């Protein structure tokens, strides 16, 4: 129907209304106007043919009127204009291709909640911050490595390192000094010249000659710069996600035999993505809260499929997907996507064949939301069993079990609160652990949890009597497979020519805890 025809029909409507009558329909030879007042001098009008079922038309009109009243204040014309886009989007959900969709007011509210402009902006800000922090961390690590190499080229010896440590302690000439690297929650080892082996610190001393007191080492200025840079690196490290940390062994110094190497926890830069002319990004965020008895308090997964076009020749591609929806996900397409085509053939394509996607700008074309109170829907189950012994200690058993064998969780960290100042005694652990005394937590780290490593446990005892101090337990991980069974099977042009594409998939927890 051309635009001029629609404008003509709307212009004729006020002339056909009879003042003072309570009729809600007006008919011409071929058109029926079904309308309802929603405010002062404001109407909702539904234009149909005379052959339509008037009962269904009235039901559709009432739903539209209720939806508009739910979105804005119908008594304020300015407010209606301000929410014009939301109203049009609601009309799109109710009527598609001239036919009424099977939706009600509750489902419309759910769909509207899934589309949050503020949430998009916040996610973009957080991603930009994380990317900037990673890039800065990479630059700091590179600069630190260059300083180390320059020191090694200048003949920077172990004896000089120990002497430099004494100078950095504030000018005191002695064997005790401040470490170059402050103790971190993670197992970061500090330098030491007279430290005993039981302190688990790297002892760096000269094998050829002893420490020369009162002599300024050759690389003292470099060490000062290195100390500042390491401090910046550690500050950036605190801002990054714990599950992305990997130890970097600082090589280039000849440590004495039997001593542990000096290690610094830094975040390695992710390998660059080989983005094609068409790049697809699937992001999911999961929230799962389980009570300590094992019952599910809430479980929600929000996901979106975004398209990034960097080659203008492919600005109007079509994306074919395959879904295995076992959780009754609520799915929503972008308003410019042909919803009927997606429902019938699982192809995400523009409604307007002559239209195009924006170039070099990510755009979400598909969103989904999964809400469940079923315990089996939670991908990773964590059970925490603290048992007071009655003799001033508590025996704690932590177990994990992977419920979704299709997922592969990486860099899993289970954080358990512990009494302040208490030292746990670990008797059995699958993976590794670390005690963060500064924050009074024990961090249980499992590199990978998949179908071949579905379960594991951690057992420890600790002084105390309160079993509730070990909650809440928090979990973090990374996953390159989506929870919602969706996969991209191909990308084609409108004339059915295959297009090479790249894609990234990410599933991360927003709040995954046992309370």
HUGI-V331590 format. One line per field, one symbol per residue. psi: psi as a letter, one per 20 degrees, with the letter a starting at -180 (. if undefined). A space follows every 10 residues. Layout:
BEGIN
psi = ???
END
This chain:
BEGIN
psi = pqhhgghggh hhghhiqoqi qjqjqpqahi qpoprppiao kpqppoorri iqohghghgg ghggghgghh groiiohhhg hhkgghghhg hhhgppkjqp qmqahghhgg ghhhnohhhg gggggghggg gghgghhghg hggghggggg hhhjkorhhh gghhhhhijj jpnaiqrqqh pqprhrmpqq qqhjpqhijk qpoorphhqr poqipprhkg hghghhgghh ggghghhhir phjjpqqopo riqnqqpiqq qpqporoqpq qqpnpahppp popqpppppp riiiqpgqpp ppqqoqpooi oiikilrppp rpqmoijlqo ppqqhiqohg hghhjlpoqq gohiaqqqpk opppipqqpp pqjphiiphp ppppnpopii kjrpppppqq pohoiiqopq lpooopqrqp iqoqophppo brrponhhjl qpoopogpoa himhrrrppq qqprioiiij qqpqpqrqpj qqgpmqqoiq prrhkkpqpp rrqqppoqpg ooqo.
END
